[in-house]
Amino acid sequence: MRTSYRHTKITFTLGPATCEPAMLEEVIRSGADVCRLNMAHADHDWVRTMVARVRAAGAKVGRDIPIMMDVKGPEIRTGARTEPLELKTGDVVDMIVDPDAPASEGIPAIPVNYPLLVRDVPEGGLVLVDNGLIQLRVTEKTKERLRCRVEQPGRLGSRRHVNLPGIHVELPSLTEKDRNDVRCGVECGIDFFALSFVRSSSDIDTLRSFLSELGSRARIIAKIEDQSAINNLMDIIDAADALMVARGDLGIEVPYESLPLIQKNAIKLAMTAWKPVIVATHMLESMIENPVPTRAEVTDVSNAVLELTDSIMLSGETTTGKHPLKCIEVMTRIAKKMEGSLPVGFIGHARAKLDANRGAMAHTVFDVAKIQILHAAANLALTLDNAAVIVFTRNGDLPRVLASSRPHGAPVFAFTEDPVILRRMRLSWGVIPFLLPFQEKQVDTIHAAIECLKKEGWAGYGDHLVIMTNAILDGQIIDSVHLHRVE
């Protein structure tokens, strides 16, 4: 049994550094599992071209990967400027929502595109500009403006991002641009839509309703980026299909010393709910320029792996970075080294929740008895040498649920006849998916799956395969577990 493989998946963001066909093939061949399209910097013609390229590269390499569209979502920005504004500590500025409002003599006015800014931000409140590089403290309010004192200086350029820590902003979960982007994504067959700035489960419901109208099978990834999301985290996880801990904006919106605990808790809750989770942003930021990571970055990636996240993500490192393939290699080396230190067995939190909820319907369409059989199959494989689990699935749910228990020490081979489901399963920890036409006779399907594993080098003589199957008897589905020794 080939056991030296990476359980933690790698998500990469497509950009100029990785978008050419030959490079895309190398990225996929090197082990990237999910491709992300960032709609903050993309138009629809580019999306159509890139989706076709990713599909073609996957077909050529023989490794079809899913594509995630990261929709931009609502955002607050300062107005356009022809020249940067130098802000020094102690300077006074006015934040205004009406660009035509009369300016106060000697005080620069900074327009902001959020109409409720003056109403929502209290005196004494903090306004962060340009990803927190500039910090402004509100000293007084009028109907037209927030008067602020500069606490952290900087150069204010055009259309800089604004964060309002601790403020519940009233912005739509899907802008008109987002809806147009989603329409384009659905046309192209996007597998996942990552929704930015999710604040409550209703934001997920809005996107799911829109996808339903468009007839899309795509899954929704909730991006956790502010305090509202943290307050409603469990409801958001229940409503979404997967979770992304988007540490860029999140690290600005919450006290930075809280970020590691938020990340750890989000991963745990996602596992408990049997949902995949991605840790994103600044994982190998220095490698945009440098060929080796910093020691702090190595530790950061290691911690995410040891916290058992499903996927670790590359952003600027693979969009404009100089060393995209090296970044994937670095993540792979770190992940495999850390995973080698983990104990054999169920090391996730989903198994513990299942044991505590016997007889309950806990965050899944399956009854507990079915999941117990699934775990029994994995447990048998974990007790044997050179063993793996084989699961046959039409919707990807069984391997996803099993992956959430993190059965370390036994590969999970998931066979499906649906290419969409195959791509979807690539996000889940430790799941190795295969495309296989299901035969009329179950035994023929099983034999075909075993031959596939032998051909691909995943299984050899003497290996044990624990196979979960089901059959219909008197109108009822009967689940069973088979132990097969490869001949």
Secondary structure in CASP SS format (residue, H / E / C, confidence):
PFRMAT SS
TARGET T0000
AUTHOR 0000-0000-0000
METHOD secondary structure of the structure
MODEL  1
M C 1.00
R C 1.00
T C 1.00
S C 1.00
Y C 1.00
R C 1.00
H C 1.00
T C 1.00
K E 1.00
I E 1.00
T E 1.00
F E 1.00
T E 1.00
L C 1.00
G C 1.00
P C 1.00
A C 1.00
T C 1.00
C C 1.00
E C 1.00
P H 1.00
A H 1.00
M H 1.00
L H 1.00
E H 1.00
E H 1.00
V H 1.00
I H 1.00
R H 1.00
S C 1.00
G C 1.00
A C 1.00
D C 1.00
V E 1.00
C E 1.00
R E 1.00
L E 1.00
N E 1.00
M H 1.00
A H 1.00
H H 1.00
A C 1.00
D C 1.00
H H 1.00
D H 1.00
W H 1.00
V H 1.00
R H 1.00
T H 1.00
M H 1.00
V H 1.00
A H 1.00
R H 1.00
V H 1.00
R H 1.00
A H 1.00
A H 1.00
G H 1.00
A H 1.00
K H 1.00
V H 1.00
G C 1.00
R C 1.00
D C 1.00
I C 1.00
P C 1.00
I E 1.00
M E 1.00
M E 1.00
D E 1.00
V E 1.00
K C 1.00
G C 1.00
P C 1.00
E C 1.00
I E 1.00
R E 1.00
T E 1.00
G C 1.00
A C 1.00
R C 1.00
T C 1.00
E C 1.00
P C 1.00
L E 1.00
E E 1.00
L E 1.00
K C 1.00
T C 1.00
G C 1.00
D C 1.00
V E 1.00
V E 1.00
D E 1.00
M E 1.00
I E 1.00
V C 1.00
D C 1.00
P C 1.00
D C 1.00
A C 1.00
P C 1.00
A C 1.00
S C 1.00
E C 1.00
G C 1.00
I C 1.00
P C 1.00
A E 1.00
I E 1.00
P E 1.00
V E 1.00
N C 1.00
Y C 1.00
P C 1.00
L C 1.00
L H 1.00
V H 1.00
R H 1.00
D H 1.00
V C 1.00
P C 1.00
E C 1.00
G C 1.00
G C 1.00
L E 1.00
V E 1.00
L E 1.00
V E 1.00
D C 1.00
N C 1.00
G C 1.00
L C 1.00
I E 1.00
Q E 1.00
L E 1.00
R E 1.00
V E 1.00
T E 1.00
E E 1.00
K E 1.00
T C 1.00
K C 1.00
E C 1.00
R E 1.00
L E 1.00
R E 1.00
C E 1.00
R E 1.00
V E 1.00
E E 1.00
Q E 1.00
P C 1.00
G E 1.00
R E 1.00
L E 1.00
G C 1.00
S C 1.00
R C 1.00
R C 1.00
H E 1.00
V E 1.00
N E 1.00
L C 1.00
P C 1.00
G C 1.00
I C 1.00
H C 1.00
V C 1.00
E C 1.00
L C 1.00
P C 1.00
S C 1.00
L C 1.00
T C 1.00
E H 1.00
K H 1.00
D H 1.00
R H 1.00
N H 1.00
D H 1.00
V H 1.00
R H 1.00
C H 1.00
G H 1.00
V H 1.00
E H 1.00
C H 1.00
G C 1.00
I C 1.00
D C 1.00
F E 1.00
F E 1.00
A E 1.00
L E 1.00
S C 1.00
F C 1.00
V C 1.00
R C 1.00
S C 1.00
S H 1.00
S H 1.00
D H 1.00
I H 1.00
D H 1.00
T H 1.00
L H 1.00
R H 1.00
S H 1.00
F H 1.00
L H 1.00
S H 1.00
E H 1.00
L C 1.00
G C 1.00
S C 1.00
R C 1.00
A C 1.00
R E 1.00
I E 1.00
I E 1.00
A E 1.00
K E 1.00
I E 1.00
E C 1.00
D C 1.00
Q H 1.00
S H 1.00
A H 1.00
I H 1.00
N H 1.00
N C 1.00
L H 1.00
M H 1.00
D H 1.00
I H 1.00
I H 1.00
D H 1.00
A H 1.00
A C 1.00
D C 1.00
A E 1.00
L E 1.00
M E 1.00
V E 1.00
A E 1.00
R H 1.00
G H 1.00
D H 1.00
L H 1.00
G H 1.00
I H 1.00
E H 1.00
V C 1.00
P C 1.00
Y H 1.00
E H 1.00
S H 1.00
L H 1.00
P H 1.00
L H 1.00
I H 1.00
Q H 1.00
K H 1.00
N H 1.00
A H 1.00
I H 1.00
K H 1.00
L H 1.00
A H 1.00
M H 1.00
T H 1.00
A C 1.00
W C 1.00
K C 1.00
P C 1.00
V E 1.00
I E 1.00
V E 1.00
A E 1.00
T C 1.00
H C 1.00
M C 1.00
L C 1.00
E H 1.00
S H 1.00
M H 1.00
I H 1.00
E C 1.00
N C 1.00
P C 1.00
V C 1.00
P C 1.00
T C 1.00
R H 1.00
A H 1.00
E H 1.00
V H 1.00
T H 1.00
D H 1.00
V H 1.00
S H 1.00
N H 1.00
A H 1.00
V H 1.00
L H 1.00
E C 1.00
L C 1.00
T C 1.00
D C 1.00
S E 1.00
I E 1.00
M E 1.00
L E 1.00
S C 1.00
G H 1.00
E H 1.00
T H 1.00
T H 1.00
T C 1.00
G C 1.00
K C 1.00
H C 1.00
P H 1.00
L H 1.00
K H 1.00
C H 1.00
I H 1.00
E H 1.00
V H 1.00
M H 1.00
T H 1.00
R H 1.00
I H 1.00
A H 1.00
K H 1.00
K H 1.00
M H 1.00
E H 1.00
G C 1.00
S C 1.00
L C 1.00
P C 1.00
V C 1.00
G E 1.00
F E 1.00
I C 1.00
G C 1.00
H C 1.00
A H 1.00
R H 1.00
A H 1.00
K H 1.00
L H 1.00
D H 1.00
A H 1.00
N C 1.00
R C 1.00
G C 1.00
A C 1.00
M C 1.00
A C 1.00
H C 1.00
T C 1.00
V C 1.00
F C 1.00
D C 1.00
V H 1.00
A H 1.00
K H 1.00
I H 1.00
Q H 1.00
I H 1.00
L H 1.00
H H 1.00
A H 1.00
A H 1.00
A H 1.00
N H 1.00
L H 1.00
A H 1.00
L H 1.00
T H 1.00
L C 1.00
D C 1.00
N C 1.00
A E 1.00
A E 1.00
V E 1.00
I E 1.00
V E 1.00
F E 1.00
T C 1.00
R C 1.00
N C 1.00
G C 1.00
D H 1.00
L H 1.00
P H 1.00
R H 1.00
V H 1.00
L H 1.00
A H 1.00
S H 1.00
S C 1.00
R C 1.00
P E 1.00
H E 1.00
G C 1.00
A C 1.00
P C 1.00
V E 1.00
F E 1.00
A E 1.00
F E 1.00
T E 1.00
E C 1.00
D C 1.00
P H 1.00
V H 1.00
I H 1.00
L H 1.00
R H 1.00
R H 1.00
M H 1.00
R C 1.00
L C 1.00
S C 1.00
W C 1.00
G C 1.00
V E 1.00
I E 1.00
P E 1.00
F E 1.00
L E 1.00
L C 1.00
P C 1.00
F C 1.00
Q C 1.00
E C 1.00
K C 1.00
Q H 1.00
V H 1.00
D H 1.00
T H 1.00
I H 1.00
H H 1.00
A H 1.00
A H 1.00
I H 1.00
E H 1.00
C H 1.00
L H 1.00
K H 1.00
K H 1.00
E C 1.00
G C 1.00
W C 1.00
A C 1.00
G C 1.00
Y C 1.00
G C 1.00
D C 1.00
H E 1.00
L E 1.00
V E 1.00
I E 1.00
M E 1.00
T E 1.00
N E 1.00
A E 1.00
I E 1.00
L E 1.00
D C 1.00
G C 1.00
Q E 1.00
I E 1.00
I E 1.00
D E 1.00
S E 1.00
V E 1.00
H E 1.00
L E 1.00
H E 1.00
R E 1.00
V C 1.00
E C 1.00
END
